[in-house]
Amino acid sequence: MRICTLLLMFVIALASISFAGMDHKQVLTGPYKTGEEVTQMCLMCHEKQFNDVMKTSHWLWLGPPKMIKGKETTKENYGKANLFNNFCTVSMVEESVGFCAKCHIGYGFTRLDFDFKDKSKVDCLVCHAREGNYKKTIGGFVDTKLMEQGKMDLLKAAQSVGKPNRDNCGVCHFYGGGGDAVKHGDLDSTLSKPSRELDVHMGGMDFVCQNCHITKEHRIAGGSTFLATHEGRVSCEDCHKGAMQPHKNSAVQNLISRHMKSLACQTCHIPAFARGQETKMSWDWSTVGKDQKDPSDKPMYQKHKGSFTWAKDVVPTYVWYNGKVERYLLGDKIKDMKGVVYISKPVGDIKDKDSKIYPFKVHTGKQPADAQHKYLLPFQTYKGLWSHYDWDKAIQVGARSRGIAYSGKYEFVNTAFYGSINHQVAPKDNVLKCRDCHLGSKRFDWKALGYSDDPMKTGSRFTQNIVKDTKTESKPTKKK
């Protein structure tokens, strides 16, 4: 009888769908004690969507390494599940995975043998709930403590489902790396309700993420240097073309067009990142375990995590980038243990016609490496190092989890991670001007970029014949 009643309710509800979307209050009547109970209701109408989302890198934390140089033909998949970073370093380590999985779009991801084929574990609400103060905790489970305290309403969350807003995406992307503004220099909670000055698209035009990150069958376009894969690229030119062509009819259109052959749009239009609040710029794991209190909102030290530095209104690091990255992979040998290990570094140079100068946040770190085998070591954080402060014990668990040998001896090495900057686009009045880059400005290290001097003095890479401009080369004349 209950099934027949539910089916009747769904028929009535489907008949009421309008352009604005369906009011789920008619079919999701609750009460619900767990997120999985809501998922079972969603499955009754949306099985295709479940099948789609379970093929995505957001669900699998893996994908074909489209962005990693040298891995173009491999059949292996890479992603958050098996790559290093220099924040919390590695996610897939025994019980540590449960802590990272607070940002997974599923329920119950507490072990490495999580069943990625189980539709009942998909969490629809984390992306689609717009009310009810929906929150998740360890393993991606619904935060039942908040429900018991009356601070979270699961039924209200379920009934409010609709197209994602900035907060839906931000609950993970604003707080990546373990906290607000930790990982990304251009994504943090100030973008929830930003001013136009902070971001001209989200603040000035009230864009949501999918205005740029076009989504089809739950595959969300966008490729960051934090990632290994993408499900479609996003570029400024997706919108700014034709009638929306940038600088059209500008008095300096020709000059800017020449610049655009070597400069990404972001380079001029994001003059600084972390303009809303401070972002973490370094993380030193070697100081873990000291009794040193730091009560500040942006702590410089935490006993279980080590030492940090933060910065606001940061001038980016500028390098050539052609859309590929060099990525440190599990087991890669470190050539110089005293030097810097680049975990992610953009590929490109002045001679590469497909490269442009892009802005980046460079996050530096100090993390453990095997002193004998000379490679970075995974280690257990949650229910591991964060509890007992024993590096040797934490590394043993991490090495076992990732199937890598541990010699029993470790040392700390310096690391660097290049994170691409694409958000916090400034209004046109606040973009870089000629004097910000040329005429003695120190913003660009021209020699590091491959120029002999400021190109305003010496000419562009095309006029200097450093690289051929195939778009303006004259075509060979036909023989008579």
Secondary structure, 3 states (H helix, E strand, C coil): CHHHHHHHHHHHHHHCCECCECCHHHCCCCCCCCHHHHHHHHHCCCHHHHHHHCCCHHHHCCECCCCECCCCCCCCCECCCCCCCCCCCCCCCCCHHHHHHHHCCECCCCCCCCCCCCHHHECCHHHHCCCCCCCECHHHCECHHHHHCCCCCHHHHHHCCCCCCHHHHHHHHCCCCCCCCCCCCCCCHHHCCCCCCCCCCCCCCCCCHHHCCCEECCEECCCCCCCCCCCCCCCHHHCCCHHHCCCCCCCCHHHHHHHCCCECHHHHHCCCECCCCCEEEEEEHHHCCCCCCCCCCCCCEECCCEEEEEECCECCEEEEECCCEEECCCCCCCCCCCCEEEEEEECCCCCCCCCEEEEEEEEEEEEEEECCCCCECCCCHHHHHHHHCCHHHHHHHHHHHHCCCCCCCEEEEEEEEEEECCCCCCCHHHCCCHHHHCCCCCCCCCCCCCCCCCHHHHCCCCCCCCCCCCCCCCCCCCCC
